[in-house]
Amino acid sequence: MTAPLGALLVSPADTVGRTVIAPVQVPAGLLAALIGTPCFVWLLWRSRARAMP
């Protein structure tokens, strides 16, 4: 499940990174981190909220 989700994250990040600022490429990893970090923090927050009584 991780591989398809990773592909769904990196493919659009690469496409956006190549087209947003046309002559300059933004690294796909940077865009993926900008998208993935808030998702990861939200998942951590949600799992800790469920664990607390």
N, CA, C and O atoms as a printed pandas DataFrame, in Angstrom:
     atom_number atom_name residue_name chain_id  residue_number  x_coord  y_coord  z_coord
0              1         N          MET        A               1    0.817   -1.181    0.000
1              2        CA          MET        A               1    0.000    0.000    0.000
2              3         C          MET        A               1    0.870    1.258    0.000
3              4         O          MET        A               1    0.471    2.296   -0.528
4              5         N          THR        A               2    2.036    1.161    0.584
5              6        CA          THR        A               2    2.919    2.314    0.668
6              7         C          THR        A               2    3.447    2.720   -0.704
7              8         O          THR        A               2    3.531    3.912   -1.002
8              9         N          ALA        A               3    3.796    1.767   -1.526
9             10        CA          ALA        A               3    4.352    2.077   -2.844
10            11         C          ALA        A               3    3.355    2.825   -3.732
11            12         O          ALA        A               3    3.733    3.828   -4.338
12            13         N          PRO        A               4    2.100    2.383   -3.837
13            14        CA          PRO        A               4    1.160    3.160   -4.656
14            15         C          PRO        A               4    0.886    4.559   -4.092
15            16         O          PRO        A               4    0.757    5.521   -4.848
16            17         N          LEU        A               5    0.799    4.667   -2.766
17            18        CA          LEU        A               5    0.592    5.986   -2.174
18            19         C          LEU        A               5    1.798    6.895   -2.401
19            20         O          LEU        A               5    1.641    8.091   -2.643
20            21         N          GLY        A               6    2.985    6.332   -2.325
21            22        CA          GLY        A               6    4.195    7.108   -2.607
22            23         C          GLY        A               6    4.237    7.574   -4.054
23            24         O          GLY        A               6    4.629    8.704   -4.341
24            25         N          ALA        A               7    3.832    6.700   -4.956
25            26        CA          ALA        A               7    3.791    7.079   -6.375
26            27         C          ALA        A               7    2.755    8.169   -6.622
27            28         O          ALA        A               7    2.972    9.066   -7.437
28            29         N          LEU        A               8    1.626    8.089   -5.916
29            30        CA          LEU        A               8    0.597    9.121   -6.051
30            31         C          LEU        A               8    1.054   10.462   -5.485
31            32         O          LEU        A               8    0.534   11.508   -5.876
32            33         N          LEU        A               9    2.004   10.441   -4.584
33            34        CA          LEU        A               9    2.535   11.677   -4.021
34            35         C          LEU        A               9    3.675   12.237   -4.867
35            36         O          LEU        A               9    3.716   13.438   -5.130
36            37         N          VAL        A              10    4.593   11.386   -5.291
37            38        CA          VAL        A              10    5.790   11.855   -5.985
38            39         C          VAL        A              10    5.511   12.231   -7.443
39            40         O          VAL        A              10    6.097   13.188   -7.951
40            41         N          SER        A              11    4.642   11.509   -8.112
41            42        CA          SER        A              11    4.365   11.824   -9.518
42            43         C          SER        A              11    3.791   13.229   -9.707
43            44         O          SER        A              11    4.312   13.983  -10.528
44            45         N          PRO        A              12    2.741   13.609   -8.981
45            46        CA          PRO        A              12    2.260   14.994   -9.127
46            47         C          PRO        A              12    3.278   16.013   -8.629
47            48         O          PRO        A              12    3.378   17.104   -9.190
48            49         N          ALA        A              13    4.036   15.676   -7.585
49            50        CA          ALA        A              13    5.048   16.606   -7.087
50            51         C          ALA        A              13    6.110   16.855   -8.155
51            52         O          ALA        A              13    6.561   17.987   -8.326
52            53         N          ASP        A              14    6.506   15.825   -8.863
53            54        CA          ASP        A              14    7.486   15.980   -9.935
54            55         C          ASP        A              14    6.916   16.818  -11.081
55            56         O          ASP        A              14    7.599   17.692  -11.616
56            57         N          THR        A              15    5.683   16.552  -11.450
57            58        CA          THR        A              15    5.047   17.303  -12.531
58            59         C          THR        A              15    4.916   18.780  -12.173
59            60         O          THR        A              15    5.233   19.650  -12.983
60            61         N          VAL        A              16    4.453   19.057  -10.969
61            62        CA          VAL        A              16    4.315   20.446  -10.530
62            63         C          VAL        A              16    5.683   21.110  -10.436
63            64         O          VAL        A              16    5.834   22.268  -10.823
64            65         N          GLY        A              17    6.667   20.400   -9.934
65            66        CA          GLY        A              17    8.013   20.953   -9.814
66            67         C          GLY        A              17    8.638   21.312  -11.149
67            68         O          GLY        A              17    9.451   22.233  -11.231
68            69         N          ARG        A              18    8.266   20.597  -12.184
69            70        CA          ARG        A              18    8.811   20.889  -13.513
70            71         C          ARG        A              18    8.064   22.001  -14.233
71            72         O          ARG        A              18    8.630   22.638  -15.122
72            73         N          THR        A              19    6.808   22.250  -13.874
73            74        CA          THR        A              19    6.002   23.192  -14.650
74            75         C          THR        A              19    5.691   24.515  -13.952
75            76         O          THR        A              19    5.384   25.495  -14.632
76            77         N          VAL        A              20    5.757   24.579  -12.640
77            78        CA          VAL        A              20    5.367   25.799  -11.934
78            79         C          VAL        A              20    6.291   26.961  -12.269
79            80         O          VAL        A              20    5.832   28.032  -12.667
80            81         N          ILE        A              21    7.557   26.754  -12.113
81            82        CA          ILE        A              21    8.548   27.781  -12.453
82            83         C          ILE        A              21    9.296   27.223  -13.664
83            84         O          ILE        A              21   10.287   26.507  -13.518
84            85         N          ALA        A              22    8.812   27.558  -14.851
85            86        CA          ALA        A              22    9.213   26.886  -16.091
86            87         C          ALA        A              22   10.716   26.715  -16.306
87            88         O          ALA        A              22   11.143   25.576  -16.498
88            89         N          PRO        A              23   11.536   27.737  -16.288
89            90        CA          PRO        A              23   12.949   27.461  -16.587
90            91         C          PRO        A              23   13.691   26.773  -15.440
91            92         O          PRO        A              23   14.714   26.128  -15.668
92            93         N          VAL        A              24   13.194   26.903  -14.225
93            94        CA          VAL        A              24   13.870   26.326  -13.062
94            95         C          VAL        A              24   13.041   25.159  -12.545
95            96         O          VAL        A              24   11.814   25.238  -12.490
96            97         N          GLN        A              25   13.713   24.078  -12.166
97            98        CA          GLN        A              25   12.999   22.913  -11.625
98            99         C          GLN        A              25   13.073   22.920  -10.108
99           100         O          GLN        A              25   14.142   23.110   -9.529
100          101         N          VAL        A              26   11.936   22.714   -9.474
101          102        CA          VAL        A              26   11.875   22.549   -8.032
102          103         C          VAL        A              26   11.983   21.050   -7.763
103          104         O          VAL        A              26   11.264   20.268   -8.385
104          105         N          PRO        A              27   12.860   20.630   -6.854
105          106        CA          PRO        A              27   13.010   19.191   -6.611
106          107         C          PRO        A              27   11.704   18.539   -6.146
107          108         O          PRO        A              27   10.967   19.096   -5.332
108          109         N          ALA        A              28   11.443   17.360   -6.678
109          110        CA          ALA        A              28   10.221   16.633   -6.321
110          111         C          ALA        A              28   10.218   16.282   -4.840
111          112         O          ALA        A              28    9.160   16.266   -4.211
112          113         N          GLY        A              29   11.368   16.006   -4.287
113          114        CA          GLY        A              29   11.455   15.684   -2.857
114          115         C          GLY        A              29   11.028   16.838   -1.979
115          116         O          GLY        A              29   10.407   16.638   -0.935
116          117         N          LEU        A              30   11.359   18.046   -2.400
117          118        CA          LEU        A              30   10.953   19.230   -1.640
118          119         C          LEU        A              30    9.438   19.388   -1.650
119          120         O          LEU        A              30    8.833   19.634   -0.607
120          121         N          LEU        A              31    8.830   19.251   -2.806
121          122        CA          LEU        A              31    7.374   19.353   -2.891
122          123         C          LEU        A              31    6.689   18.203   -2.153
123          124         O          LEU        A              31    5.662   18.403   -1.505
124          125         N          ALA        A              32    7.251   17.016   -2.250
125          126        CA          ALA        A              32    6.676   15.876   -1.541
126          127         C          ALA        A              32    6.764   16.090   -0.027
127          128         O          ALA        A              32    5.845   15.726    0.707
128          129         N          ALA        A              33    7.854   16.674    0.432
129          130        CA          ALA        A              33    7.992   16.962    1.860
130          131         C          ALA        A              33    7.002   18.027    2.299
131          132         O          ALA        A              33    6.447   17.943    3.395
132          133         N          LEU        A              34    6.773   19.026    1.457
133          134        CA          LEU        A              34    5.806   20.075    1.800
134          135         C          LEU        A              34    4.389   19.521    1.883
135          136         O          LEU        A              34    3.578   20.012    2.668
136          137         N          ILE        A              35    4.088   18.517    1.091
137          138        CA          ILE        A              35    2.766   17.889    1.124
138          139         C          ILE        A              35    2.713   16.815    2.214
139          140         O          ILE        A              35    1.725   16.719    2.943
140          141         N          GLY        A              36    3.751   16.027    2.323
141          142        CA          GLY        A              36    3.744   14.878    3.226
142          143         C          GLY        A              36    3.907   15.212    4.692
143          144         O          GLY        A              36    3.377   14.498    5.544
144          145         N          THR        A              37    4.630   16.283    5.015
145          146        CA          THR        A              37    4.861   16.625    6.415
146          147         C          THR        A              37    3.563   16.955    7.151
147          148         O          THR        A              37    3.337   16.416    8.234
148          149         N          PRO        A              38    2.703   17.816    6.607
149          150        CA          PRO        A              38    1.441   18.066    7.323
150          151         C          PRO        A              38    0.576   16.804    7.456
151          152         O          PRO        A              38   -0.099   16.619    8.469
152          153         N          CYS        A              39    0.596   15.950    6.449
153          154        CA          CYS        A              39   -0.163   14.699    6.532
154          155         C          CYS        A              39    0.388   13.804    7.636
155          156         O          CYS        A              39   -0.375   13.199    8.390
156          157         N          PHE        A              40    1.692   13.722    7.728
157          158        CA          PHE        A              40    2.338   12.899    8.748
158          159         C          PHE        A              40    2.054   13.438   10.145
159          160         O          PHE        A              40    1.745   12.671   11.056
160          161         N          VAL        A              41    2.157   14.748   10.317
161          162        CA          VAL        A              41    1.878   15.357   11.622
162          163         C          VAL        A              41    0.419   15.127   12.012
163          164         O          VAL        A              41    0.123   14.843   13.173
164          165         N          TRP        A              42   -0.485   15.248   11.052
165          166        CA          TRP        A              42   -1.900   15.008   11.329
166          167         C          TRP        A              42   -2.137   13.564   11.772
167          168         O          TRP        A              42   -2.898   13.315   12.706
168          169         N          LEU        A              43   -1.478   12.608   11.094
169          170        CA          LEU        A              43   -1.623   11.204   11.487
170          171         C          LEU        A              43   -1.065   10.950   12.886
171          172         O          LEU        A              43   -1.659   10.205   13.665
172          173         N          LEU        A              44    0.079   11.570   13.212
173          174        CA          LEU        A              44    0.632   11.432   14.559
174          175         C          LEU        A              44   -0.314   12.008   15.599
175          176         O          LEU        A              44   -0.555   11.392   16.637
176          177         N          TRP        A              45   -0.852   13.197   15.317
177          178        CA          TRP        A              45   -1.760   13.847   16.251
178          179         C          TRP        A              45   -3.012   13.006   16.463
179          180         O          TRP        A              45   -3.488   12.863   17.589
180          181         N          ARG        A              46   -3.535   12.459   15.390
181          182        CA          ARG        A              46   -4.743   11.637   15.468
182          183         C          ARG        A              46   -4.494   10.362   16.259
183          184         O          ARG        A              46   -5.340    9.963   17.060
184          185         N          SER        A              47   -3.353    9.716   16.051
185          186        CA          SER        A              47   -3.075    8.468   16.772
186          187         C          SER        A              47   -2.835    8.725   18.269
187          188         O          SER        A              47   -3.215    7.909   19.108
188          189         N          ARG        A              48   -2.211    9.849   18.595
189          190        CA          ARG        A              48   -2.003   10.168   20.013
190          191         C          ARG        A              48   -3.296   10.575   20.686
191          192         O          ARG        A              48   -3.494   10.281   21.865
192          193         N          ALA        A              49   -4.179   11.243   19.964
193          194        CA          ALA        A              49   -5.465   11.645   20.532
194          195         C          ALA        A              49   -6.310   10.416   20.838
195          196         O          ALA        A              49   -7.056   10.413   21.817
196          197         N          ARG        A              50   -6.209    9.390   20.033
197          198        CA          ARG        A              50   -6.966    8.157   20.280
198          199         C          ARG        A              50   -6.373    7.362   21.442
199          200         O          ARG        A              50   -7.101    6.672   22.157
200          201         N          ALA        A              51   -5.059    7.454   21.633
201          202        CA          ALA        A              51   -4.390    6.682   22.685
202          203         C          ALA        A              51   -4.633    7.270   24.069
203          204         O          ALA        A              51   -4.610    6.542   25.061
204          205         N          MET        A              52   -4.865    8.577   24.147
205          206        CA          MET        A              52   -5.089    9.212   25.439
206          207         C          MET        A              52   -6.526    8.984   25.910
207          208         O          MET        A              52   -7.467    9.065   25.121
208          209         N          PRO        A              53   -6.684    8.700   27.201
209          210        CA          PRO        A              53   -8.038    8.453   27.727
210          211         C          PRO        A              53   -8.853    9.723   27.873
211          212         O          PRO        A              53  -10.006    9.671   28.301
